[in-house]
Amino acid sequence: MIDISAVTLADVPCLVVRAPTIERRPLLIWHHGWSGHKGDPANPSAHLLKLAQAGLVVVCPDAPGHGERANAEFQRRRQFNGWAVICAAMEQARGEAGPLLDAALALPGIAPTYACVAGVSMGGVIAQLAFASEPRFAALVSVIGRSSLHQADPWCRDAQRGTWCERWCDQQAPSGHPERFGERPVLFVDGGLDDDCPAAINAETVARINAAGGRAEHSVDPACGHDYSESMQDSVRTWIRGQVSAAILHACRYRSSTD
């Protein structure tokens, strides 16, 4: 049995997915991809249900311009300057990370000491930006989220040059600022056949994070393109469960040492 509800947190429409229990559960904020949405309470994504069954309270917000936040002007603008619109949406979501986390942690049944942020594609990039700007997130999972932010396609990359998007990408790209991750655990998940988010980009970012003293890991599904395969989903759930267990064990040891 899974409880599913649509709520508004910090003025952002969200879907909350959880297993009913008297115990407090860790929080996972999950960001969807471009052209997606938080989901329908009557028909939620199967991967969100599995995350809830794994012991998490999952909060999935609508990204700016998506789902209940969609509007005609947003749709018109993205047809003519798609990457600029995507960058603006990601920057707005980055600014919303702190208030959204405050509101999510205030939900009943949430363990206040552990929150993880994750997402897929554009949502994976939003998760990276939120994690870098909000130190209360204990862990990050980015699925097929390009950490360089810049367009991977050469033609699109050339069109981006000299625009505010290029400056914004340089300022915010996790690949160029590995120090922002600190020592918190990070997992990048990629498809080996992905041309939109080449695995090599995130592999380099993982190396830079670890060289800066961080704790980053990289998982690649060699048979997958720009998609979220079943094996990727299994890897993400296993990794998050391991991080939550380690955090609980650390907290127990800390309490024992201070008793």
Secondary structure, DSSP 8 states (H G I E B T S, - for coil): --EEEEEEETTEEEEEEE---SS-EEEEEEE--TT--S-BTTB--HHHHHHHHTT-EEEEE--TTSGGG--HHHHHHHHHSHHHHHHHHHHHHHHHHHHHHHHHHTSTTEEEEEEEEEEETHHHHHHHHHHHH-TT--EEEEES--TT-S-SSHHHHHHHTTSHHHHHHHHH-GGG-GGGGTTSEEEEEEETT-SSS-HHHHHHHHHHHHHTT-EEEEEEETT--SS--HHHHHHHHHHHHHHHHHHHHHHHHHHHHH-
